[in-house]
């Protein structure tokens, strides 16, 4: 049976995309490299992502951009990102295991698993790839607009990020539907 794990990163930030990954691990992949992405250091996440990418695993990323998030809300945007990731995967899975309570609308049989990113290797791999890809995007974007220091907080609502929003207003990648320090 071909199992695909699916998870997202970036639900909570005030800026940037929400990113999902769909992953089918290769047979014999060293799952000891995997864990919930939130529990791994940035260096261990990057190493695990590199191992997934260089293995014979199949994976795809799905992105939903701030203006889409504002239009459909973060819940629907997360499911949309998962759907985009699933339809980008090069082979058809027999079953998709999704972290959380909800599954994207897809033709594949899906099962939502609460805390799946703590126990299912395919979901852990998806969690890692989504987080690493999104963090890289935010770091690259910080070179385009350095005012907000996205390379440090990746768009999450830290006090420093909120202070910079107060100082500069919202950038083009801020989510206008989210409460920021300068929202009414």
Secondary structure, 3 states (H helix, E strand, C coil): CCEEEEEEECCCCCECCEEEEEEECCCCCCHHHCCCHHHCCHHHHHHHHHHHHHCCCEEEEEEECHHHHHHHCHHHHHHHHHHHHHHHCCCCCCEEEEECCCCCCCCCCEEEECCHHHCCHHHHHHHHHHHHHHHHHHHHHHHHCHHHCHHHHCCCCCHHHHHHHHHHCCCCCECCCCCCCCCC
